[in-house]
Amino acid sequence: NSRGTASLLKDSISFTDVAASGLFEGHDLLRRGFTSVKNELLPSHPLELTEKNFQLNQDKTNFARLRNVQGIHAPLKLQMEFRAVKQVQRLPFLHSSNMAMDILRGNDECIGFEDILNDPSQSEVMGEPHMMMEHKLGLL
């Protein structure tokens, strides 16, 4: 019965999925806080989604304005420069300020939240360099 076997395979979880998702890892309360099912299902505030996508929306608005003023070549050139700057990065265990991206976006002269209190997504914990490189290259 191939139909019954297929349904069994859909319900099973492969070992690589379990290992990659970290189901057996302990929850780090200091870094992630307390777990809550409600926080995982719904955003904690209606503006949270807008704030997460703020930079993307800002870039789209700037590209549209630039296209209307200078033509299609200007936003295409800027997008190409953004891609080139994103490809250049430091080793994964070293902090990168991404100054070139700030200059392209015009944020180099602005003082923001991340300049004073640092970006919350960046941790001060430095990991093992060899392990982090192997993870980035997909060897682990």
C-alpha positions in Angstrom: 0.0 0.0 0.0 2.0 3.0 -1.3 -0.6 5.5 0.0 -0.2 4.4 3.6 3.6 4.4 3.3 3.6 7.9 1.9 1.5 9.2 4.7 3.8 7.6 7.3 6.8 9.3 5.6 5.1 12.7 5.7 4.5 12.4 9.4 8.0 11.3 10.3 10.9 13.8 11.0 14.3 13.1 9.5 17.4 13.2 11.7 18.8 16.1 9.8 15.7 18.2 10.5 16.0 17.5 14.2 19.7 18.3 14.3 19.4 21.5 12.3 16.4 22.9 14.2 18.0 22.3 17.5 15.1 20.6 19.2 17.3 19.2 21.9 19.2 22.4 22.7 18.6 24.1 26.0 16.8 27.5 25.9 19.1 30.3 26.8 17.1 32.6 29.1 19.8 35.4 29.2 19.8 35.9 25.4 16.3 34.9 24.4 14.2 35.6 27.4 11.2 33.6 28.6 9.4 31.5 26.0 5.8 32.1 25.3 3.5 30.5 22.7 1.6 33.7 22.3 4.7 35.7 21.3 5.6 33.1 18.7 2.2 33.2 17.1 1.4 36.9 17.1 3.5 40.0 17.1 3.6 41.7 20.5 2.5 45.0 19.1 0.8 46.0 15.8 3.7 48.2 14.8 6.3 45.5 15.3 6.0 44.2 11.7 6.3 47.7 10.3 9.4 48.4 12.4 11.0 45.1 11.3 10.5 46.1 7.6 11.3 49.8 8.1 14.7 49.7 6.2 13.2 47.7 3.3 10.2 50.1 3.0 12.6 53.1 3.2 14.8 51.6 0.4 11.8 51.0 -1.8 10.6 54.6 -1.3 14.0 56.0 -2.1 14.3 53.8 -5.2 10.9 54.9 -6.5 11.8 58.6 -5.9 15.2 58.2 -7.5 13.5 56.5 -10.5 11.0 59.3 -10.9 13.7 62.0 -10.7 16.7 60.5 -12.6 15.3 57.5 -14.5 15.6 53.8 -14.3 19.4 53.6 -14.4 19.9 55.4 -11.0 18.1 52.8 -8.8 19.6 49.9 -10.7 23.1 51.3 -10.2 22.4 51.8 -6.5 21.0 48.3 -6.1 24.0 46.9 -7.8 26.3 48.7 -5.4 24.2 47.4 -2.4 24.7 43.9 -3.6 28.4 44.4 -4.0 28.7 45.9 -0.5 26.7 43.0 1.0 29.0 40.4 -0.5 32.1 42.0 1.2 32.2 40.9 4.8 34.5 40.0 7.6 35.0 36.5 9.1 31.8 35.4 10.9 33.3 35.5 14.4 34.4 39.2 14.0 32.1 42.1 14.3 31.6 44.2 11.1 30.4 47.8 11.2 29.2 47.6 7.6 30.3 51.2 7.1 30.1 51.0 3.3 26.4 50.2 3.5 25.8 53.0 5.9 27.5 55.4 3.5 25.4 54.2 0.6 22.2 54.6 2.6 23.2 58.0 4.0 23.2 56.7 7.6 26.8 57.6 8.2 26.0 61.1 9.5 23.0 60.0 11.6 23.1 58.9 15.2 20.6 56.1 15.9 19.6 53.6 18.5 22.2 51.1 17.4 25.0 53.7 17.7 24.4 54.2 21.4 23.0 50.9 22.6 24.3 48.6 19.9 22.2 46.4 17.7 20.3 43.9 19.9 20.7 41.2 17.3 24.5 41.3 17.6 25.7 39.5 20.7 29.0 40.3 22.5 29.7 36.6 22.8 32.5 35.5 20.5 32.3 31.9 19.5 35.0 29.4 18.4 36.3 30.7 15.1 36.8 27.3 13.5 33.3 26.1 14.4 31.7 29.4 13.1 33.6 29.2 9.8 32.6 25.5 9.3 29.0 26.4 10.0 29.1 29.3 7.5 30.6 27.1 4.8 28.1 24.3 5.5 30.6 21.7 6.7 28.8 21.1 10.0 
